[in-house]
Amino acid sequence: MIELGGNISLEGFKDVDNSEMTIIKKIVGNSTKKINDYCKSFEKFKVVLKNIHSTEGSKKFELNVSVLNAGQLTTSQVVDRNLFIGLSSAIRKIETQLNK
C-alpha cells in the first residue's frame, strides 16, 4: 500500500511503472483537493487497483475508489483497458455522488 499524505492510500499499484505512478499521483492529488473543497468532513480517499485481465497486447484494470466523508463511505467501481481513463472515470463517479 502506498500512502500519500495522511488521508490518501493506493493499493495494488506495486507493479505500475514510475512514470505512470507520477501521473496517477497527480490525478489522485488534484481530485482529492477538489473533493476536500466540497466535503463537510473529508477523512479518507482510497484507490484499489486490480489487474483482472492481462495478455501480451492487452490489459484490463478494475479500479475501486472510496471516499470517507463525515463517517459516510462513498464508493465507485470502473473496469477499463486504460488505467488513467478508468481512474478518472471512477473519481468522476465519486464526485457526482458526493455532489448530490
C-alpha atoms as a printed R data frame, in Angstrom:
    type eleno elety resid chain resno       x       y       z
1   ATOM     1    CA   MET     A     1   0.000   0.000   0.000
2   ATOM     2    CA   ILE     A     2   1.212   3.486  -0.867
3   ATOM     3    CA   GLU     A     3   0.288   6.375   1.433
4   ATOM     4    CA   LEU     A     4   0.115   9.891   0.002
5   ATOM     5    CA   GLY     A     5  -0.199  12.330   2.841
6   ATOM     6    CA   GLY     A     6  -2.216  11.219   5.811
7   ATOM     7    CA   ASN     A     7  -5.556  10.573   4.171
8   ATOM     8    CA   ILE     A     8  -4.835   9.112   0.702
9   ATOM     9    CA   SER     A     9  -3.963   5.466   0.093
10  ATOM    10    CA   LEU     A    10  -3.284   3.497  -3.082
11  ATOM    11    CA   GLU     A    11  -3.444  -0.312  -3.089
12  ATOM    12    CA   GLY     A    12  -2.374  -2.693  -5.844
13  ATOM    13    CA   PHE     A    13  -0.074  -0.222  -7.600
14  ATOM    14    CA   LYS     A    14   3.221  -2.024  -6.873
15  ATOM    15    CA   ASP     A    15   3.610  -3.233 -10.486
16  ATOM    16    CA   VAL     A    16   2.894   0.160 -12.086
17  ATOM    17    CA   ASP     A    17   5.801   1.999 -13.781
18  ATOM    18    CA   ASN     A    18   7.293   5.047 -12.060
19  ATOM    19    CA   SER     A    19   6.271   7.320 -14.937
20  ATOM    20    CA   GLU     A    20   2.675   6.074 -14.725
21  ATOM    21    CA   MET     A    21   2.714   6.448 -10.922
22  ATOM    22    CA   THR     A    22   3.654  10.112 -11.271
23  ATOM    23    CA   ILE     A    23   0.549  10.720 -13.398
24  ATOM    24    CA   ILE     A    24  -1.654   8.653 -11.073
25  ATOM    25    CA   LYS     A    25  -0.439  10.611  -8.043
26  ATOM    26    CA   LYS     A    26  -1.246  13.897  -9.802
27  ATOM    27    CA   ILE     A    27  -4.739  12.732 -10.792
28  ATOM    28    CA   VAL     A    28  -5.457  11.478  -7.270
29  ATOM    29    CA   GLY     A    29  -3.927  14.533  -5.586
30  ATOM    30    CA   ASN     A    30  -5.855  17.052  -7.686
31  ATOM    31    CA   SER     A    31  -9.091  15.116  -7.267
32  ATOM    32    CA   THR     A    32  -8.631  14.864  -3.517
33  ATOM    33    CA   LYS     A    33  -8.177  18.636  -3.277
34  ATOM    34    CA   LYS     A    34 -11.391  19.165  -5.249
35  ATOM    35    CA   ILE     A    35 -13.343  16.658  -3.159
36  ATOM    36    CA   ASN     A    36 -11.974  18.142   0.053
37  ATOM    37    CA   ASP     A    37 -13.295  21.574  -1.002
38  ATOM    38    CA   TYR     A    38 -16.930  20.480  -1.123
39  ATOM    39    CA   CYS     A    39 -16.988  17.818   1.597
40  ATOM    40    CA   LYS     A    40 -18.023  18.690   5.146
41  ATOM    41    CA   SER     A    41 -15.602  16.432   6.917
42  ATOM    42    CA   PHE     A    42 -13.288  14.679   4.462
43  ATOM    43    CA   GLU     A    43 -11.474  11.802   6.172
44  ATOM    44    CA   LYS     A    44 -10.004   9.322   3.663
45  ATOM    45    CA   PHE     A    45  -9.522   8.741  -0.078
46  ATOM    46    CA   LYS     A    46  -8.645   5.196  -1.170
47  ATOM    47    CA   VAL     A    47  -7.959   3.693  -4.605
48  ATOM    48    CA   VAL     A    48  -7.625  -0.069  -5.129
49  ATOM    49    CA   LEU     A    49  -6.256  -1.374  -8.443
50  ATOM    50    CA   LYS     A    50  -6.818  -4.942  -9.635
51  ATOM    51    CA   ASN     A    51  -5.344  -6.266 -12.861
52  ATOM    52    CA   ILE     A    52  -8.214  -8.516 -13.946
53  ATOM    53    CA   HIS     A    53  -7.098  -9.457 -17.450
54  ATOM    54    CA   SER     A    54  -3.621  -9.353 -18.864
55  ATOM    55    CA   THR     A    55  -2.351 -10.682 -22.155
56  ATOM    56    CA   GLU     A    56   0.660  -9.626 -24.160
57  ATOM    57    CA   GLY     A    57  -1.167  -6.942 -26.115
58  ATOM    58    CA   SER     A    58  -3.983  -6.049 -23.764
59  ATOM    59    CA   LYS     A    59  -4.684  -5.323 -20.111
60  ATOM    60    CA   LYS     A    60  -7.893  -4.727 -18.224
61  ATOM    61    CA   PHE     A    61  -7.986  -2.900 -14.902
62  ATOM    62    CA   GLU     A    62 -10.607  -2.788 -12.180
63  ATOM    63    CA   LEU     A    63 -10.453   0.391 -10.099
64  ATOM    64    CA   ASN     A    64 -12.320   0.795  -6.833
65  ATOM    65    CA   VAL     A    65 -12.375   4.300  -5.363
66  ATOM    66    CA   SER     A    66 -13.785   5.093  -1.949
67  ATOM    67    CA   VAL     A    67 -14.119   8.322  -0.001
68  ATOM    68    CA   LEU     A    68 -14.891   8.516   3.694
69  ATOM    69    CA   ASN     A    69 -16.667  11.790   4.452
70  ATOM    70    CA   ALA     A    70 -18.199  12.556   7.855
71  ATOM    71    CA   GLY     A    71 -18.278   8.837   8.653
72  ATOM    72    CA   GLN     A    72 -20.134   8.004   5.432
73  ATOM    73    CA   LEU     A    73 -18.452   5.806   2.808
74  ATOM    74    CA   THR     A    74 -18.985   6.579  -0.890
75  ATOM    75    CA   THR     A    75 -17.653   4.098  -3.456
76  ATOM    76    CA   SER     A    76 -17.347   3.625  -7.200
77  ATOM    77    CA   GLN     A    77 -16.009   0.881  -9.440
78  ATOM    78    CA   VAL     A    78 -14.816   1.023 -13.051
79  ATOM    79    CA   VAL     A    79 -13.314  -1.597 -15.375
80  ATOM    80    CA   ASP     A    80 -11.277  -0.162 -18.252
81  ATOM    81    CA   ARG     A    81  -8.372  -1.024 -20.540
82  ATOM    82    CA   ASN     A    82  -6.743   2.368 -19.945
83  ATOM    83    CA   LEU     A    83  -5.571   2.898 -16.367
84  ATOM    84    CA   PHE     A    84  -5.751   6.707 -16.472
85  ATOM    85    CA   ILE     A    85  -9.189   6.897 -18.097
86  ATOM    86    CA   GLY     A    86 -10.511   4.277 -15.692
87  ATOM    87    CA   LEU     A    87  -9.151   6.179 -12.693
88  ATOM    88    CA   SER     A    88 -10.610   9.466 -13.927
89  ATOM    89    CA   SER     A    89 -13.994   7.827 -14.558
90  ATOM    90    CA   ALA     A    90 -14.112   6.245 -11.101
91  ATOM    91    CA   ILE     A    91 -13.222   9.561  -9.461
92  ATOM    92    CA   ARG     A    92 -15.843  11.390 -11.544
93  ATOM    93    CA   LYS     A    93 -18.473   8.917 -10.305
94  ATOM    94    CA   ILE     A    94 -17.454   9.645  -6.701
95  ATOM    95    CA   GLU     A    95 -17.631  13.406  -7.301
96  ATOM    96    CA   THR     A    96 -21.119  13.058  -8.803
97  ATOM    97    CA   GLN     A    97 -22.331  11.025  -5.829
98  ATOM    98    CA   LEU     A    98 -20.870  13.486  -3.319
99  ATOM    99    CA   ASN     A    99 -22.425  16.496  -5.082
100 ATOM   100    CA   LYS     A   100 -25.965  15.122  -4.717
